[in-house]
């Protein structure tokens, strides 16, 4: 109280001297906002003093929902970083990937596909990005929006300022991954890349799809017709649902919380019954669907795993806490493998059996060497 701005300036100076970072980001906390510290003035003074980009992010407590916090962070990148450095290696095949967070290393399974096509990722915001990548992101020729609920404002404003066209796509599932590659190639060709990029993309898609379908043949007969309850939101509400339907699984229900209107529209086109889309599903409703054996497995975040365990039903983590990556051609095979392991785990048959003390007594009860007939 009264000294925090000086302490902030001192902290920035010590960080600069000890680590010489490319940039320093200062996030406002709830207390900072309540007592009225002017972090923007401190950041501006520190940037001038140390010749270092010092970026204020005014999202105290991440201001409401996670999506709003993401949008405010995107605005900070737009106001203070993007467009501040001119690259000397710009190419007509440079793209930005927006709203991709590289969960469990998912983008590491997608980047090699782009490398094979000769497409360079100028910036992946915010997965694996470096300051210089983001600072030069305005020279990309096209962009792909992966999670529109997080950074759609960034994509729109970059299109307005620097004429960078974008599309919304997904890297979940075989068909969606192929379609994303096609759209990337199509946009880049329109922006000046060589037309041979289209033929290279189609050749790569044929090769990768054939390999993925061969690997999926092991799991498809075991998963065909299995019923899935998908309790997530945002882009996963339709992208993961479509990936599961590709391998023959039935989507019993999917949550549309945190989903945009475009996400909901995609779902309506995919599902045969709109009632399968739900906003906020209560724990009681989830438990009822699971305990009545209306589904074979639930895919959700870690917060609802105990509902599935209580109902003695298989569950798989599909949100950010997961240990496996499910993006790209390799990812859909891994997703099928993990679902297969979960559904066919013998533990479920065991836990559903009556406990020993709940079972009917045996026909004969041996006590002290003599048999008592029940």
BALOVEX-592936 format. One record per residue: x, z, y of N, C-alpha, C, O in turn. Coordinates in steps of 0.05 Angstrom, whole numbers, padded with zeros to 5 digits, always signed. Layout:
# BALOVEX-592936
XZYXZYXZYXZY
...
***
This chain:
# BALOVEX-592936
+00017+00000-00024+00000+00000+00000+00018+00000+00025+00031+00020+00031
+00018-00022+00039+00034-00024+00063+00062-00035+00059+00075-00044+00078
+00072-00034+00034+00099-00043+00029+00100-00065+00008+00122-00076+00002
+00077-00074-00002+00077-00092-00025+00088-00120-00017+00100-00133-00033
+00083-00129+00008+00092-00155+00016+00123-00156+00017+00135-00176+00009
+00135-00134+00026+00164-00133+00026+00175-00132-00002+00195-00144-00008
+00161-00117-00020+00170-00116-00048+00167-00143-00062+00184-00150-00078
+00146-00158-00055+00143-00184-00066+00166-00203-00058+00177-00217-00074
+00172-00202-00032+00194-00219-00022+00221-00211-00036+00236-00229-00043
+00225-00185-00039+00250-00176-00052+00250-00185-00082+00272-00193-00092
+00227-00184-00095+00226-00193-00123+00233-00222-00126+00247-00230-00144
+00222-00239-00108+00228-00267-00108+00258-00272-00104+00270-00289-00117
+00269-00257-00085+00298-00260-00080+00315-00253-00105+00334-00267-00111
+00308-00231-00118+00323-00222-00141+00320-00243-00164+00339-00248-00179
+00296-00254-00168+00292-00274-00189+00309-00299-00183+00321-00310-00201
+00309-00307-00158+00324-00331-00150+00354-00327-00155+00368-00345-00165
+00364-00303-00148+00392-00298-00152+00400-00295-00181+00422-00303-00189
+00382-00283-00197+00389-00278-00225+00385-00302-00243+00400-00306-00262
+00364-00319-00237+00357-00340-00256+00358-00368-00244+00358-00387-00259
+00358-00370-00218+00357-00397-00205+00336-00415-00217+00343-00437-00226
+00311-00407-00217+00290-00423-00230+00283-00448-00213+00290-00449-00190
+00270-00467-00226+00261-00491-00211+00239-00484-00191+00237-00497-00171
+00223-00464-00197+00202-00455-00179+00193-00427-00187+00199-00418-00209
+00179-00414-00169+00168-00388-00174+00138-00389-00168+00130-00398-00146
+00122-00379-00186+00093-00377-00182+00085-00348-00177+00094-00330-00192
+00069-00344-00157+00059-00317-00151+00029-00316-00155+00014-00330-00141
+00020-00300-00174-00009-00298-00180-00020-00273-00166-00009-00251-00169
-00042-00276-00152-00056-00254-00139-00070-00238-00161-00084-00249-00178
-00068-00211-00160-00083-00194-00178-00107-00183-00163-00111-00188-00139
-00123-00168-00178-00147-00156-00165-00139-00137-00143-00151-00138-00121
-00119-00120-00147-00111-00101-00127-00101-00116-00102-00107-00108-00079
-00085-00136-00106-00074-00152-00084-00096-00163-00067-00095-00162-00042
-00117-00173-00079-00139-00184-00064-00155-00162-00049-00164-00166-00027
-00158-00139-00062-00173-00117-00050-00160-00106-00025-00173-00100-00005
-00133-00103-00026-00120-00091-00003-00112-00111+00018-00102-00104+00039
-00116-00137+00011-00112-00158+00032-00084-00167+00037-00077-00175+00059
-00067-00166+00017-00039-00176+00020-00040-00206+00025-00055-00220+00012
-00023-00215+00043-00022-00244+00049+00001-00256+00032+00023-00260+00042
-00005-00263+00007+00016-00273-00010+00024-00301-00002+00047-00310-00006
+00006-00316+00011+00013-00343+00020+00035-00342+00041+00053-00359+00041
+00033-00323+00060+00053-00321+00081+00080-00313+00069+00101-00323+00077
+00080-00295+00049+00104-00286+00036+00117-00310+00021+00141-00314+00023
+00101-00325+00007+00111-00347-00008+00123-00368+00010+00144-00380+00004
+00109-00374+00032+00119-00393+00051+00146-00385+00063+00164-00401+00066
+00148-00359+00070+00173-00349+00081+00196-00350+00061+00218-00358+00067
+00189-00342+00035+00210-00342+00014+00219-00370+00008+00243-00375+00003
+00200-00389+00007+00207-00417+00002+00227-00428+00023+00246-00442+00016
+00222-00421+00048+00239-00430+00070+00266-00416+00069+00287-00429+00073
+00266-00391+00062+00291-00375+00061+00309-00383+00039+00333-00386+00043
+00298-00388+00015+00314-00393-00009+00315-00422-00017+00329-00429-00036
+00301-00440-00002+00301-00468-00009+00290-00473-00037+00301-00489-00052
+00269-00458-00044+00258-00458-00071+00227-00460-00069+00215-00446-00053
+00215-00477-00085+00186-00478-00085+00174-00451-00095+00179-00442-00117
+00159-00438-00078+00146-00413-00084+00116-00417-00081+00106-00421-00059
+00101-00417-00103+00073-00426-00104+00054-00403-00106+00055-00389-00126
+00037-00399-00086+00016-00378-00089-00008-00388-00105-00017-00411-00101
-00018-00372-00124-00041-00379-00139-00063-00358-00134-00062-00336-00144
-00082-00365-00117-00103-00346-00109-00126-00346-00128-00147-00357-00123
-00121-00332-00151-00142-00329-00171-00141-00300-00181-00136-00295-00204
-00147-00281-00163-00144-00252-00171-00162-00245-00194-00186-00250-00194
-00150-00235-00215-00165-00228-00239-00177-00252-00253-00195-00250-00269
-00166-00276-00246-00175-00302-00255-00204-00307-00247-00218-00323-00259
-00213-00293-00226-00238-00299-00211-00261-00309-00229-00266-00333-00230
-00274-00291-00242-00297-00300-00257-00289-00311-00284-00273-00300-00298
-00301-00334-00291-00297-00346-00317-00269-00357-00320-00255-00362-00301
-00262-00362-00345-00236-00374-00351-00234-00402-00339-00213-00410-00329
-00256-00416-00341-00255-00444-00330-00251-00445-00300-00237-00462-00290
-00263-00426-00286-00258-00425-00257-00229-00418-00251-00218-00430-00232
-00218-00400-00266-00189-00393-00262-00172-00418-00267-00153-00422-00252
-00178-00433-00288-00163-00458-00293-00166-00478-00270-00146-00490-00262
-00189-00480-00259-00194-00499-00237-00178-00491-00213-00166-00508-00199
-00177-00465-00206-00162-00455-00183-00132-00459-00188-00117-00466-00169
-00123-00455-00212-00095-00460-00218-00088-00490-00215-00067-00497-00205
-00107-00508-00223-00103-00536-00220-00102-00544-00190-00086-00561-00182
-00118-00531-00174-00118-00536-00145-00091-00528-00133-00080-00541-00115
-00079-00506-00143-00053-00497-00134-00031-00517-00140-00014-00523-00124
-00033-00529-00164-00014-00550-00171-00017-00574-00153+00003-00586-00144
-00041-00581-00147-00047-00604-00130-00038-00599-00101-00027-00618-00088
-00042-00575-00091-00035-00569-00063-00005-00565-00058+00005-00571-00037
+00009-00555-00079+00037-00546-00074+00058-00561-00090+00081-00560-00083
+00050-00575-00112+00071-00586-00129+00069-00616-00133+00087-00631-00128
+00046-00625-00143+00043-00653-00151+00047-00671-00126+00035-00667-00105
+00065-00690-00129+00071-00709-00107+00093-00700-00089+00099-00713-00069
+00107-00678-00096+00129-00668-00078+00156-00680-00086+00175-00677-00070
+00158-00693-00109+00183-00705-00118+00178-00734-00126+00159-00739-00141
+00194-00752-00116+00192-00780-00124+00211-00786-00147+00235-00783-00144
+00200-00795-00170+00218-00800-00193+00233-00826-00189+00224-00844-00175
+00257-00828-00201+00272-00853-00200+00271-00869-00226+00285-00888-00230
+00253-00860-00244+00251-00874-00270+00222-00880-00277+00215-00881-00300
+00205-00885-00256+00177-00892-00261+00174-00917-00278+00189-00937-00273
+00155-00917-00297+00151-00940-00314+00121-00947-00315+00105-00929-00311
+00114-00971-00321+00085-00978-00323+00071-00966-00347+00047-00969-00350
+00086-00953-00365+00074-00941-00389+00074-00911-00387+00074-00898-00408
+00075-00899-00363+00074-00870-00360+00046-00860-00358+00029-00872-00345
+00040-00839-00372+00013-00827-00371+00015-00797-00366+00036-00785-00371
-00007-00785-00357-00010-00756-00356-00031-00748-00377-00051-00762-00381
-00027-00726-00389-00046-00713-00407-00056-00688-00394-00040-00669-00390
-00081-00686-00387-00092-00664-00372-00110-00647-00389-00125-00657-00406
-00109-00620-00385-00126-00602-00400-00117-00599-00429-00133-00592-00446
-00092-00604-00435-00080-00601-00461-00061-00578-00461-00042-00577-00444
-00065-00558-00478-00049-00533-00476-00030-00530-00500-00017-00509-00502
-00028-00550-00517-00009-00549-00539-00012-00525-00557+00008-00512-00564
-00037-00518-00563-00042-00494-00580-00030-00498-00607-00035-00519-00620
-00015-00479-00616-00002-00480-00643+00014-00505-00647+00018-00515-00669
+00024-00516-00625+00041-00540-00627+00026-00566-00633+00037-00585-00644
+00000-00567-00625-00016-00590-00632-00006-00616-00619-00006-00637-00631
+00003-00614-00594+00011-00638-00580+00037-00649-00592+00043-00673-00589
+00052-00632-00606+00076-00642-00619+00070-00661-00642+00087-00676-00651
+00045-00661-00651+00036-00680-00672+00025-00706-00659+00022-00726-00673
+00020-00705-00634+00009-00729-00620+00031-00744-00605+00031-00769-00605
+00049-00730-00593+00070-00743-00577+00086-00763-00593+00093-00784-00582
+00093-00758-00619+00108-00779-00634+00092-00805-00636+00105-00827-00637
+00066-00804-00637+00050-00829-00638+00054-00845-00612+00057-00869-00613
+00053-00830-00589+00057-00844-00564+00086-00854-00561+00090-00876-00550
+00105-00839-00572+00133-00849-00571+00136-00875-00587+00150-00893-00578
+00122-00877-00609+00123-00902-00625+00112-00926-00610+00121-00948-00613
+00093-00920-00592+00081-00942-00576+00097-00948-00551+00091-00967-00537
+00117-00932-00545+00133-00936-00521+00118-00925-00496+00125-00932-00474
+00099-00907-00501+00084-00894-00480+00097-00867-00474+00100-00850-00492
+00105-00863-00449+00118-00838-00441+00098-00819-00427+00083-00827-00410
+00099-00794-00436+00082-00773-00423+00097-00763-00399+00116-00748-00401
+00088-00771-00376+00101-00762-00351+00096-00732-00347+00115-00717-00341
+00072-00722-00352+00066-00693-00350+00043-00687-00369+00023-00701-00370
+00047-00665-00384+00025-00654-00401+00017-00628-00388+00031-00607-00392
-00005-00628-00374-00013-00605-00358-00035-00590-00373-00058-00601-00375
-00030-00566-00383-00006-00550-00378+00010-00544-00403+00025-00525-00403
+00008-00560-00423+00023-00554-00448+00051-00565-00447+00055-00590-00444
+00071-00548-00449+00099-00556-00449+00109-00569-00424+00130-00583-00424
+00096-00565-00401+00104-00577-00377+00128-00563-00364+00132-00539-00368
+00143-00578-00349+00164-00567-00332+00158-00574-00303+00142-00592-00297
+00170-00559-00285+00163-00562-00257+00167-00591-00248+00150-00602-00234
+00189-00603-00255+00195-00631-00246+00175-00651-00258+00168-00670-00245
+00165-00645-00283+00145-00663-00295+00120-00663-00277+00108-00684-00272
+00111-00639-00270+00086-00637-00254+00090-00648-00226+00072-00661-00215
+00114-00643-00214+00119-00653-00187+00119-00683-00185+00113-00694-00164
+00126-00697-00207+00126-00726-00207+00102-00739-00221+00101-00763-00225
+00082-00722-00227+00059-00732-00242+00043-00752-00227+00027-00767-00239
+00046-00754-00201+00030-00773-00185+00039-00802-00190+00025-00820-00180
+00061-00806-00204+00070-00833-00209+00063-00843-00237+00072-00864-00245
+00047-00828-00251+00036-00838-00277+00017-00860-00271+00005-00861-00249
+00013-00878-00290-00005-00901-00286-00033-00897-00297-00051-00911-00290
-00036-00876-00314-00062-00870-00326-00062-00841-00335-00041-00829-00336
-00086-00831-00341-00088-00803-00350-00109-00800-00371-00129-00815-00371
-00105-00782-00389-00125-00775-00409-00134-00746-00404-00117-00728-00403
-00160-00741-00402-00171-00714-00399-00179-00704-00426-00197-00715-00438
-00166-00682-00435-00172-00671-00461-00194-00650-00460-00212-00650-00476
-00192-00632-00441-00212-00611-00437-00223-00612-00409-00211-00602-00390
-00246-00625-00406-00256-00630-00379-00266-00605-00365-00267-00604-00341
-00274-00584-00381-00283-00560-00368-00260-00545-00354-00265-00529-00336
-00235-00551-00361-00213-00537-00349-00202-00551-00324-00199-00538-00303
-00197-00577-00325-00183-00590-00303-00195-00617-00295-00180-00635-00286
-00221-00620-00297-00233-00646-00289-00229-00650-00259-00227-00673-00250
-00229-00628-00244-00225-00631-00215-00197-00642-00209-00195-00658-00190
-00177-00635-00224-00150-00646-00220-00150-00676-00226-00137-00691-00211
-00163-00684-00248-00163-00713-00255-00177-00729-00233-00167-00750-00225
-00200-00719-00223-00214-00734-00202-00199-00736-00176-00198-00758-00164
-00186-00715-00168-00171-00716-00143-00146-00732-00145-00138-00745-00125
-00133-00732-00168-00109-00749-00172-00117-00779-00172-00102-00796-00163
-00141-00785-00182-00151-00812-00180-00156-00820-00152-00151-00843-00144
-00168-00802-00136-00174-00808-00108-00148-00812-00092-00147-00830-00075
-00128-00795-00096-00104-00795-00079-00084-00817-00088-00072-00830-00071
-00081-00820-00114-00059-00837-00123-00069-00860-00141-00053-00874-00154
-00095-00864-00143-00107-00886-00158-00098-00885-00187-00089-00905-00198
-00100-00862-00200-00093-00858-00228-00119-00857-00244-00132-00836-00244
-00126-00878-00258-00151-00878-00274-00148-00859-00297-00127-00855-00308
-00171-00847-00305-00170-00829-00328-00195-00833-00346-00215-00845-00337
-00193-00823-00370-00216-00823-00388-00216-00796-00403-00196-00783-00404
-00239-00789-00413-00242-00764-00429-00241-00771-00459-00256-00788-00468
-00223-00759-00473-00220-00765-00502-00212-00740-00518-00210-00718-00507
-00208-00744-00543-00201-00723-00562-00181-00732-00582-00180-00755-00589
-00164-00714-00590-00144-00719-00612-00153-00705-00638-00136-00702-00656
-00178-00696-00640-00188-00684-00665-00202-00706-00681-00221-00719-00671
-00193-00709-00706-00206-00728-00723-00192-00756-00722-00179-00762-00703
-00196-00771-00743-00184-00797-00746-00195-00817-00725-00179-00830-00711
-00221-00819-00725-00233-00839-00707-00228-00833-00677-00221-00851-00662
-00230-00808-00669-00226-00800-00641-00197-00804-00633-00191-00812-00611
-00178-00797-00651-00150-00801-00645-00144-00831-00641-00130-00839-00622
-00155-00848-00659-00150-00877-00656-00163-00887-00630-00151-00903-00616
-00187-00878-00624-00200-00887-00599-00184-00878-00575-00183-00893-00555
-00173-00854-00575-00157-00844-00553-00132-00862-00549-00126-00869-00526
-00119-00869-00571-00096-00887-00568-00104-00914-00557-00089-00926-00541
-00127-00925-00566-00136-00950-00556-00142-00949-00526-00135-00967-00510
-00155-00927-00517-00161-00925-00489-00136-00921-00472-00135-00932-00449
-00117-00907-00482-00092-00904-00467-00078-00931-00464-00070-00938-00442
-00077-00946-00485-00064-00973-00484-00080-00991-00466-00068-01006-00450
-00107-00990-00467-00123-01008-00450-00119-01002-00421-00117-01020-00405
-00119-00976-00414-00115-00969-00385-00088-00977-00375-00085-00987-00353
-00067-00973-00392-00040-00979-00383-00037-01009-00380-00023-01018-00361
-00049-01025-00397-00047-01054-00394-00061-01063-00368-00050-01081-00354
-00083-01051-00362-00096-01058-00337-00080-01050-00312-00082-01062-00291
-00063-01029-00316-00046-01019-00294-00019-01033-00293-00002-01026-00276
-00014-01053-00311+00011-01068-00308+00029-01068-00332+00050-01081-00332
+00023-01052-00353+00039-01052-00377+00036-01079-00392+00016-01093-00388
+00055-01085-00408+00054-01110-00423+00031-01112-00443+00025-01092-00455
+00018-01135-00446-00005-01138-00464+00002-01133-00493-00016-01127-00509
+00028-01135-00500+00035-01130-00528+00030-01100-00536+00031-01094-00560
+00026-01083-00517+00020-01055-00523-00006-01053-00539-00008-01035-00556
-00025-01070-00534-00050-01070-00549-00045-01075-00579-00055-01061-00596
-00030-01096-00585-00024-01103-00613-00008-01082-00627-00013-01076-00650
+00011-01070-00612+00027-01048-00624+00009-01024-00631+00012-01011-00651
-00010-01019-00613-00028-00996-00617-00045-01001-00642-00049-00983-00658
-00056-01025-00645-00073-01031-00668-00058-01029-00694-00068-01020-00714
-00033-01039-00693-00016-01037-00718-00011-01008-00725-00011-01001-00749
-00005-00992-00705+00000-00964-00711-00025-00950-00721-00023-00933-00740
-00048-00956-00710-00073-00944-00719-00079-00951-00748-00086-00933-00764
-00075-00976-00756-00080-00984-00784-00062-00968-00802-00071-00959-00823
-00037-00966-00795-00017-00952-00812-00024-00922-00814-00024-00911-00837
-00030-00909-00792-00034-00880-00792-00061-00873-00804-00063-00853-00819
-00082-00889-00799-00108-00884-00811-00106-00886-00842-00118-00869-00856
-00093-00906-00852-00091-00910-00881-00076-00886-00893-00085-00876-00914
-00055-00876-00881-00041-00853-00891-00059-00828-00891-00059-00813-00910
-00073-00824-00869-00090-00800-00867-00113-00801-00887-00118-00780-00900
-00126-00824-00891-00148-00825-00910-00137-00821-00939-00151-00808-00955
-00113-00831-00945-00102-00826-00972-00098-00796-00976-00104-00786-00998
-00088-00782-00956-00083-00753-00959-00110-00738-00961-00111-00717-00973
-00130-00748-00948-00156-00734-00947-00172-00738-00974-00190-00722-00979
-00164-00757-00990-00179-00762-01015-00179-00738-01033-00197-00734-01049
-00159-00721-01030-00157-00697-01047-00180-00677-01039-00191-00664-01056
-00187-00676-01013-00205-00656-01003-00234-00666-01000-00252-00649-01002
-00238-00691-00995-00265-00701-00989-00285-00695-01011-00307-00686-01004
-00279-00699-01037-00299-00692-01057-00306-00663-01058-00329-00655-01064
-00287-00645-01050-00292-00617-01051-00307-00607-01026-00319-00585-01026
-00306-00623-01005-00319-00615-00979-00344-00630-00973-00359-00623-00955
-00349-00651-00988-00373-00669-00984-00398-00652-00984-00404-00639-01004
-00414-00653-00962-00439-00640-00961-00438-00610-00954-00459-00597-00951
-00414-00599-00951-00412-00571-00944-00422-00567-00915-00417-00584-00898
-00436-00545-00911-00449-00540-00886-00432-00522-00868-00422-00501-00877
-00428-00530-00843-00411-00516-00824-00426-00506-00800-00443-00520-00789
-00421-00481-00793-00431-00471-00767-00407-00469-00749-00388-00454-00754
-00409-00483-00726-00386-00484-00707-00393-00468-00683-00411-00476-00667
-00380-00445-00680-00386-00427-00657-00363-00427-00638-00347-00408-00638
-00361-00447-00622-00340-00449-00602-00352-00461-00577-00376-00457-00573
-00338-00476-00561-00350-00487-00537-00331-00507-00525-00310-00514-00536
-00339-00517-00501-00322-00537-00488-00319-00563-00503-00338-00572-00516
-00296-00574-00503-00291-00600-00516-00293-00598-00546-00300-00617-00559
-00288-00574-00557-00289-00571-00587-00318-00574-00597-00322-00580-00620
-00338-00569-00579-00366-00570-00589-00372-00597-00600-00389-00599-00619
-00360-00619-00590-00365-00645-00601-00341-00657-00615-00345-00672-00635
-00317-00651-00606-00294-00664-00618-00289-00654-00647-00284-00670-00665
-00290-00628-00651-00285-00617-00678-00309-00624-00695-00306-00629-00719
-00334-00623-00684-00357-00630-00699-00355-00659-00710-00361-00664-00733
-00346-00677-00693-00343-00705-00702-00322-00707-00723-00325-00723-00742
-00300-00693-00721-00279-00694-00741-00289-00684-00768-00282-00695-00788
-00305-00663-00768-00315-00652-00793-00336-00671-00806-00336-00675-00830
-00352-00684-00789-00372-00703-00800-00358-00727-00813-00368-00739-00832
-00334-00734-00802-00319-00756-00814-00311-00752-00843-00310-00771-00859
-00306-00727-00850-00297-00721-00877-00321-00713-00894-00317-00703-00916
-00345-00718-00885-00369-00714-00901-00382-00687-00899-00400-00681-00915
-00375-00670-00880-00387-00644-00878-00411-00646-00860-00413-00663-00842
-00430-00627-00863-00455-00626-00848-00453-00605-00827-00447-00582-00833
-00458-00612-00802-00458-00592-00780-00486-00579-00778-00505-00592-00769
-00488-00554-00786-00513-00540-00784-00519-00532-00756-00542-00533-00747
-00499-00524-00741-00503-00516-00713-00476-00515-00698-00455-00511-00711
-00477-00519-00672-00453-00518-00656-00460-00506-00629-00481-00512-00617
-00442-00490-00619-00447-00477-00593-00439-00495-00570-00419-00510-00572
-00454-00494-00548-00448-00511-00525-00441-00494-00501-00442-00504-00478
-00434-00469-00505-00426-00452-00483-00399-00464-00472-00382-00472-00488
-00396-00464-00446-00373-00475-00432-00370-00505-00435-00349-00516-00428
-00391-00518-00446-00390-00547-00448-00401-00561-00423-00420-00550-00411
-00390-00583-00416-00400-00598-00393-00424-00615-00401-00431-00617-00425
-00437-00627-00382-00460-00645-00388-00451-00668-00405-00466-00677-00423
-00427-00678-00400-00416-00700-00416-00412-00692-00445-00418-00706-00464
-00402-00667-00449-00398-00656-00476-00425-00655-00490-00427-00662-00514
-00446-00645-00476-00472-00642-00489-00484-00669-00496-00497-00672-00516
-00479-00689-00478-00490-00715-00483-00477-00728-00508-00490-00741-00524
-00451-00723-00511-00437-00734-00535-00449-00721-00560-00453-00734-00581
-00455-00695-00559-00466-00681-00582-00493-00692-00589-00500-00695-00613
-00510-00698-00569-00537-00708-00574-00536-00734-00589-00552-00740-00606
-00515-00750-00583-00512-00776-00596-00503-00773-00625-00508-00790-00642
-00489-00751-00631-00477-00747-00657-00497-00733-00676-00499-00741-00699
-00511-00712-00666-00528-00696-00683-00556-00708-00684-00565-00720-00665
-00568-00705-00707-00595-00716-00710-00617-00698-00699-00640-00707-00695
-00610-00673-00694-00631-00654-00685-00619-00637-00662-00599-00623-00666
-00631-00639-00639-00621-00625-00615-00622-00595-00619-00607-00581-00605
-00639-00585-00636-00641-00556-00640-00616-00544-00652-00612-00520-00652
-00598-00561-00662-00573-00552-00673-00553-00544-00651-00533-00532-00657
-00559-00550-00626-00543-00543-00604-00553-00517-00592-00577-00514-00587
-00535-00497-00588-00544-00471-00578-00525-00462-00556-00501-00468-00556
-00537-00448-00537-00521-00438-00514-00504-00414-00522-00481-00417-00529
-00516-00391-00521-00502-00366-00528-00516-00355-00553-00539-00345-00552
-00502-00356-00576-00513-00346-00601-00506-00317-00604-00483-00310-00602
-00526-00300-00609-00521-00272-00612-00508-00266-00639-00511-00281-00658
-00494-00243-00641-00483-00235-00667-00504-00233-00689-00499-00240-00712
-00528-00223-00681-00549-00221-00701-00557-00248-00712-00562-00251-00736
-00559-00268-00695-00566-00295-00703-00545-00307-00721-00551-00320-00741
-00520-00303-00714-00498-00313-00731-00498-00300-00758-00495-00313-00779
-00502-00274-00758-00503-00259-00784-00526-00268-00801-00523-00271-00826
-00549-00273-00789-00572-00282-00804-00567-00309-00817-00574-00313-00840
-00555-00328-00801-00549-00354-00812-00529-00353-00835-00532-00368-00855
-00510-00335-00833-00490-00333-00854-00500-00318-00878-00496-00326-00901
-00513-00295-00874-00523-00279-00897-00545-00292-00913-00548-00286-00936
-00560-00310-00900-00581-00324-00914-00570-00349-00929-00585-00365-00940
-00544-00353-00928-00530-00375-00942-00540-00402-00931-00543-00421-00947
-00546-00403-00905-00553-00429-00893-00529-00446-00888-00532-00470-00883
-00505-00434-00889-00481-00449-00884-00460-00441-00905-00464-00421-00919
-00440-00457-00908-00418-00452-00927-00394-00440-00914-00377-00427-00927
-00390-00445-00888-00367-00434-00874-00373-00434-00844-00388-00451-00834
-00361-00415-00830-00363-00414-00801-00336-00419-00788-00316-00406-00797
-00335-00436-00768-00311-00441-00753-00315-00429-00725-00335-00437-00712
-00298-00411-00717-00302-00398-00691-00277-00385-00681-00255-00389-00693
-00279-00369-00660-00256-00354-00651-00254-00327-00665-00272-00319-00681
-00232-00313-00660-00227-00288-00674-00248-00266-00669-00251-00248-00685
-00262-00267-00646-00281-00246-00640-00305-00245-00658-00317-00224-00661
-00311-00267-00671-00334-00268-00689-00327-00269-00718-00345-00272-00735
-00302-00266-00725-00294-00267-00753-00306-00245-00769-00312-00248-00793
-00310-00221-00757-00320-00198-00772-00349-00201-00779-00359-00189-00798
-00364-00218-00764-00392-00224-00771-00392-00239-00798-00408-00233-00815
-00374-00259-00800-00372-00274-00825-00363-00257-00848-00373-00259-00870
-00343-00239-00843-00333-00222-00864-00355-00202-00873-00357-00197-00897
-00371-00192-00855-00392-00174-00862-00413-00188-00879-00425-00176-00897
-00418-00214-00873-00437-00230-00888-00425-00240-00914-00439-00254-00930
-00399-00235-00919-00385-00243-00943-00385-00274-00945-00389-00285-00967
-00379-00286-00922-00378-00315-00921-00351-00325-00911-00338-00310-00895
-00342-00348-00919-00316-00359-00909-00316-00363-00879-00337-00370-00867
-00293-00360-00867-00290-00363-00838-00262-00375-00833-00243-00370-00848
-00261-00392-00812-00235-00404-00804-00233-00404-00774-00252-00410-00760
-00209-00396-00765-00204-00394-00736-00200-00422-00725-00183-00437-00734
-00215-00430-00704-00213-00456-00692-00204-00454-00663-00199-00475-00650
-00203-00430-00652-00196-00426-00624-00166-00422-00620-00150-00427-00638
-00159-00412-00596-00131-00411-00588-00114-00392-00604-00089-00394-00602
-00126-00373-00619-00109-00354-00634-00100-00365-00661-00086-00352-00675
-00109-00389-00668-00103-00399-00695-00074-00404-00700-00058-00406-00682
-00067-00405-00726-00039-00408-00734-00032-00436-00742-00009-00442-00746
-00052-00454-00744-00048-00481-00753-00057-00500-00731-00075-00495-00716
-00044-00523-00730-00051-00544-00711-00068-00565-00724-00062-00574-00746
-00090-00574-00710-00109-00592-00722-00112-00618-00707-00130-00633-00713
-00094-00624-00689-00096-00649-00674-00082-00672-00688-00064-00668-00704
-00091-00697-00681-00078-00721-00692-00085-00726-00721-00101-00712-00733
-00073-00747-00732-00078-00755-00759-00069-00733-00779-00083-00728-00799
-00047-00721-00774-00037-00700-00792-00055-00675-00789-00060-00661-00809
-00065-00670-00765-00081-00646-00760-00107-00646-00775-00115-00625-00785
-00121-00669-00777-00146-00669-00792-00142-00664-00821-00159-00652-00834
-00120-00672-00832-00114-00666-00860-00109-00636-00863-00118-00624-00883
-00095-00625-00844-00090-00596-00846-00116-00580-00842-00120-00560-00856
-00134-00590-00825-00160-00577-00821-00176-00577-00847-00187-00557-00855
-00176-00601-00860-00191-00603-00886-00178-00584-00907-00193-00572-00923
-00152-00583-00907-00138-00565-00926-00146-00536-00922-00151-00522-00941
-00146-00527-00897-00152-00499-00891-00181-00493-00897-00187-00471-00907
-00199-00511-00891-00228-00507-00898-00231-00505-00928-00246-00488-00938
-00218-00523-00943-00219-00523-00972-00209-00496-00983-00221-00485-01001
-00186-00487-00973-00175-00462-00982-00194-00439-00977-00197-00421-00994
-00207-00439-00954-00225-00417-00947-00251-00417-00963-00259-00397-00974
-00263-00441-00966-00289-00443-00980-00285-00436-01010-00302-00422-01022
-00264-00447-01022-00260-00444-01051-00242-00420-01058-00232-00419-01081
-00238-00402-01040-00223-00378-01046-00239-00361-01066-00262-00355-01060
-00228-00353-01088-00243-00338-01108-00252-00310-01099-00269-00298-01111
-00241-00301-01077-00248-00274-01067-00278-00273-01060-00290-00252-01063
-00289-00296-01051-00317-00295-01042-00336-00289-01066-00355-00274-01063
-00331-00301-01089-00347-00296-01112-00345-00267-01121-00364-00255-01130
-00321-00255-01117-00317-00228-01125-00331-00208-01107-00344-00189-01116
-00329-00212-01081-00341-00193-01062-00371-00195-01062-00385-00176-01054
-00383-00217-01071-00412-00220-01072-00424-00207-01096-00448-00203-01097
-00408-00201-01116-00418-00188-01140-00425-00159-01134-00413-00147-01116
-00445-00148-01148-00452-00120-01144-00428-00102-01150-00411-00108-01167
-00426-00080-01135-00405-00061-01141-00410-00048-01168-00432-00048-01178
-00389-00038-01181-00392-00027-01208-00414-00006-01209-00428-00004-01229
-00417+00011-01189-00437+00032-01189-00465+00022-01184-00484+00037-01186
-00467-00004-01176-00493-00016-01171-00503-00032-01195-00526-00040-01196
-00486-00037-01214-00493-00053-01237-00510-00037-01257-00507-00012-01258
-00527-00050-01273-00543-00037-01293-00525-00024-01314-00505-00036-01321
-00531+00000-01324-00514+00013-01344-00513-00003-01369-00531-00018-01376
-00491+00000-01383-00487-00014-01408-00506-00005-01430-00518+00016-01427
-00509-00021-01451-00529-00014-01472-00520+00011-01487-00536+00026-01497
-00494+00015-01488-00485+00039-01502-00466+00055-01484-00449+00043-01471
-00469+00081-01483-00452+00097-01466-00437+00117-01484-00449+00135-01495
-00410+00113-01486-00394+00129-01504-00387+00154-01490-00374+00154-01469
-00394+00177-01501-00388+00203-01490-00378+00221-01512-00392+00227-01531
-00354+00229-01509-00343+00248-01529-00343+00237-01557-00346+00252-01576
-00339+00210-01560-00337+00198-01587-00363+00190-01599-00363+00177-01619
-00385+00197-01586-00411+00188-01597-00425+00170-01578-00421+00172-01554
-00441+00151-01588-00454+00131-01572-00482+00140-01566-00497+00148-01584
-00490+00139-01541-00517+00146-01533-00531+00120-01526-00522+00105-01509
-00553+00115-01539-00569+00091-01534-00586+00095-01509-00600+00114-01506
-00583+00076-01490-00598+00078-01465-00624+00062-01468-00640+00061-01450
***
